[in-house]
Amino acid sequence: VLSELASGITCDAIEAFISDRSPYRPDLIDSSGFLERVYQSGEKVLIFANYRSQGQVVWSHGMQSQQLPATGPDGVWYLANPVDGDHHSNPRQGGKPSRRSQESITSFRFAVLESDVAETDHWLRLLAIAPFQIVAIYHSGGRSVHALVHIGAHDKNDWDTRIKPVKPLLTL
């Protein structure tokens, strides 16, 4: 349904269309500046440069971008929801310690929407009409465009409840 609506949006430069509506100039913000605008004071964000790791850095307000990994074998990315930075027993992995599991998450505020199959312009049009508050849109390693969206859930159950009804609408 949303896919059909999205195809009807006429905008020659959809990236410019979205960027022009951003409260910040994305080309003028470094990594720490981006994180400071998205996360609240006192929150921590787990930064990765290796997929199989527990994260290379736990970012917090005041950290400089130079303190963050710039490259890695798998690129660099972050866990979308803030964490406490501690290792917790993950019951879904036999009690293995993890600082990237739901037990570490301090707020289920965000979700990441992505499509590895949709054409970029079509996906951006779809995001423009999706029923979420878009916090950020960014390229992921040149493979796809990701959207960080505000969910505002109280816990993991609430997060699942809010995401489940819209998943079929966003499937391409």
N, C-alpha and C positions, 0 to 999 in steps of 0.2 A: 504494500500500500504506500508506504513512505517512499519506496524506490520509484514508483510511478509519479508521485508528486515531485520528487527531486528532479526527474528528467525534464519537467516542465519549467524549471527555473532558468531564466535566460540571463546570464551574466558572463560576459566574455572573459573576464579576469576574476574567476571565483576566489583565487588566493588574495588578490588585492581587495576584493569585496569584503572578505572576512578580516583581513589585516587592518583595513580602514576602520573597522568597528572595535578594534582592540583598544583598551584603555592605556596600553603601553606599546611603545615602538619595539617590536620583537627583535629587530636588527640591532638595537642598542642595549640589550640586556645580556649580561654574561650568566653563566650557570648559577652562581650563588644569588645573583640579583633576581633571577627567575624564581628560584626556590623561596627566597624571602617574600616574594609577592604572593605566592601560592599557599605557603604554610604559616601558621600562627607562631608567634614568639613562644619559645619553650618546646616546640615540636621538633622531632628528629626525623630524618629521612635516610633510608638505607640506599647507598649508591653502589652500583655494581660495574665491574669491568670484566667479570668472568662469570659465566652463567652457572657453573657448578659450585659457586662459592656461597658464603653467607654474607657477602657484601664486602667491599674493600674499605668503605668509609661510612661512618654514621654522621651525616651532615646536621648542623644546627645553625641557627641564626648567628651571624658574626663571622662564620668561616669564609675565607676568601676562595675564589674559584681556583686559585693555584694549588689549594690543598686537596682538590678533587682530582680523580683520575681523568686524564684527557683522552686516553686511548686504552684499548684492551683487546684481547683476542676475539671477544664477542661484541665489541663496541662499548659504550658506556650508557647506562640507564639507571633509573631509580624506581623503587617500590612506590606505587602511587599513593598509598595511604601512610600516614605517619606511624612510626614505631617507637617502642621504648629503648631499642638498641640492645636489649638483653637477649641471651639465649634462653629459650623455653622448650620444654619437652613437647614434641609434636606427636600427638596420639595417632595421627593419620599415617605416620611413618615409624611406627613401633617405638615411640618415645625418643626418637633421635633429636638431639638438641638443634634448635633452629632459631634464628632471629629474623627470619623472613616468612614465618607462618602466621596464621590468624591470631595466635596467642600473643604475638609481639605487637600487633596493631593496636594503636591507642585511639583511633577514630576511623570509622568506616564512611568517610565523607566523599570519597571519589571512586570513579570507575574509569577504566580506559576502554575506549571503543576503537576498533581497528578493523581493516579488511585487507587481506593479502591478495584478494581476487578482483576487487572492484577497481575500475579505472580511477585515477586520482581525482579528475574533475567531477566525475559522477559521485564519488564518495564525499567530496567536499560539499557538493550540493545537498546530498542527503544529510550531512551533519548540520548544515545551515537550517534545516527544518526539523531536526530531531527534537524530541520533547525533553531535553535536558539543558541545563545551564552549562555552556561550554566555558571551561576555565582556560584551556590552552589547546592549540593544535600545533603539531610538530611532525617533522619527518623522522622516520625511524630507520636509520642506516640505509637510506635510499630505497628501501623495499616497500614501505607503505607510509600512510599518514595516520597518525594516532590522534585521538581527541581525549583529553582529560576532562571529564564531566563531573559536575557536582551532583552527588546522590543524597548526601545528608542523612544517612542511615544512623540509627542508634547503636546497632550491633550487627553481627554477621547475619543473623536471621532476617533482620529488617532489610539489610542490603540485598540479600537474595530475593526477598519479597518484592522489592522495588525494581530489580533488574529483570526478573523472570517474565513479566507481562510484555516487556518491550523487546526482548531478544528476537522473537520471530519477525518483528517489524524491521529490525536492523540487519537481518540475514540477507546477504546478497548471493 
